[in-house]
Amino acid sequence: MGFHEVRFPTSLSFGSLGGPERRTDIVTLANGHEERNTPWAHARRRYDAGLGLRSLDDISVLLAFFEARRGQMHGFRWKDWADFKSCLPSDEVDFRDQEIGRGDGVRTEFALTKAYVSGDQRYLRPIAKPVVGSVKIGVGDAQQSEGVQFQVDVTRGVVVLAQAPGPEDLVTAGFEFDVPVRFETDRIQTSIASFQAGDVPDVPVIEVRV
């Protein structure tokens, strides 16, 4: 599948509506009890980009972006303003935000992840599209220098350390990230009269696996 390493205009995604979607299969038994199962290990996010349109110029920007992606053909980056950091939205990114692995004296590649914790439950979300220049890495509570002590593949969300961390050295990371998405339609319908009356076009966007 084609993926363009370009971000949807953040001025338009700022006013969008959306979030994670899970898939749960539920079977109700004869005794009233339920059996629940899910075929998805990870949530899939959906958004409506149409709600962020505020002017005719915004529509023009949207149409240009849509045409450049060939509709549903090519994926792109999306900034989810409600969840785009390794920390709380009000905090500054720090290299100690997330634990991404432990050293063994051999391994040098570590995939970026973000932990969602509630009570004793913990979910690790793979982060495939970190933002260029935002990634901070720590090894054994010592911050590392990008370009010297580590490199980041921002197309896969993988950190490569120049030297393998020692056994049990904790590897941590802080970062901003985008969601890999595509348009969920090959058609965008606009009406100048309707837009000026307060109606906005539906522009569905859906997360893709990369």
N, C-alpha and C positions, 0 to 999 in steps of 0.2 A: 504494500500500500504506500502511496505517496504521502510524504509529510513535509510541509514547509516550516522551517525554523523561523517563523515570524509570528509576532504576537498580535492578536486582535486588538484594535485600538482601545486603550484602557479608558478613554473618556466615554466610550460607548458601553463597555462592560460594567462600568461603575454602577449604573442604574439597573442592571439586569436582575432577573429573578431566577433562582435555581439552587441546586445543592445535590447531595448524594442520594442515590436510589439503590435499594437492596431488592433482591428477589428471593422470596421465601415461599416454598411449596408447603401448604397446610392440608392435612387429611384429618377430618373429624371421624373418629371411630364410633362404633355403635354404642359404646358405653359413655360417650360424650367427651372422652379424652381426645387430645390432639397429638398428632405426630408432625413435627416441623423439620424441614430440611432445606438447605440452600445449595444450588449448584455453583454459586459465585463465591470465590474466596475474597473478592474485593468489591466495594461499591462502585457504581457507575454514576457519574454526575451528569445532570441535564441542566440547561440554562435557556432562557429566552432573551436573546440579544435585542429584540425589538423594543423592550421597555426602557432601554437606555437612550433611545433616539429623542432628541429635543429640538432639532431644527432640520430644515431642508438640506443644509450642508452635511448634517450627520447622515442623512439618507444617502447622499452622494458618496460619502466615505464608505458606508456599508456596502453599497452596490459595487464599488471598485474592488473592495476586499473580497466580496462574494465571487465576482467574475474572475479575479486572479487565482482563486482557489478552485475554479471550475465547479462551483456548487459543492456537492458532497464528495468530489473526487479526491481532494487533498486535505489532509489534516493541518492543524495549526495550533499555536499556543493560546491559552486563555488565562487571564488573571482572575481568579476567584477572590474578590475583595473580602470575603468573609473568612477565607482560609488560604493564605498565601505565604505564611512564614512558618519556620520551625518552632516558633515561640508564640505567645499570645499576640494578637494584633497590635496591642498597645505597647509591647516591649520591643527592645532593640535585639536584633539577631546576635547571638553569642555562640562561640565555638563549643560551648558545653551544653547546648540545648538538647541534643538528641544523641543517644548511644547507637552507633552503627556497627559495632563489632569489637572483638578483642584480638590482640595480636597472638601469633603463634611462632614468630621468628621466621616465617616463610611467606605468608600471605601479604600482598601489597595492594590488592584491589578490594574496595569496600563500596557496596551499593548504598545510596542514600535512602533513608526511611524516616517516616514520622510516626511516633507512637501516640495513640489516642487512648487515654486511661480513664476509667470510671470504676471506682471501687476496686475490686480485685481482678477486673477484666481489662485486658490490654489488646489492642489491635495495632498491627504494624502496617502502615500504608507505604508501598513503594513510591519513591519520588523519581520519576523518569526525566523530568524537564526542569532542572534547577536554573535559576536566572544567572546569566553570565556576570561574574564579578561579585556575587553575593555569598558564595560558599566560604565558610570558615571551618577549619579542621583543627582538632586537638588530639594529641597522643600523650597519654599519661598525664593529663592536666596541663600540658604545655602546648600553646598555640603554635601551629605550623605556618610556614610562609608559602603562599601559592606561587607556583612557577619555580620554586627552589626545592621545597620539601614535599610538594604534592601538585598534581595536575587534576583537572576535572573534565570529564567528558560530559558536556552539558546536553548532548543529544541522547544519552542513556542514563544519566544520573549516577555515574560511577566515578569514585575518587581513586586515583592511583598514587600511592605514596612512593617517594624516592627510596625509602628504606623500610624494610618490613619491621613492624613494631615487635618488641620483645614479647615473650610469653606473658599472657594476662594483662598486657598494657591495654587500657581502655581507649578506644578510638571514638571520638565524639565529633559532632558536626552541627553547624548552624547555617541556615540558608533561606533564601526566598525561592519560590517555585511557581511554575505555571502548570495548568492542566492540559494534557494533549486532547484535542477535540476535533470535531468536524461539524459542518452544517448537517442538519438532519432533514434537509429539504433541497430539492433542485429548483425551487421556484420561490421567488420573493415578489409579492404583489404590493404595490404602493399606489396610493391615490393622494394627490396634493390636497384636494378638497377635504378628504376624510382626515388626513393628518392635521390640517389646520383646525379641524373640528375636535381634535383630541384623540382620534383613533390612531393606533400605531400598528405597523405590520407584525405578524408573527414571524419570528426568526429563530427557530429552534436549533439548539446546539447540543451535541452529545459527546461524552468522553469516549475516546478510543484506546484500545490496548496497544501499547508500543513496546 
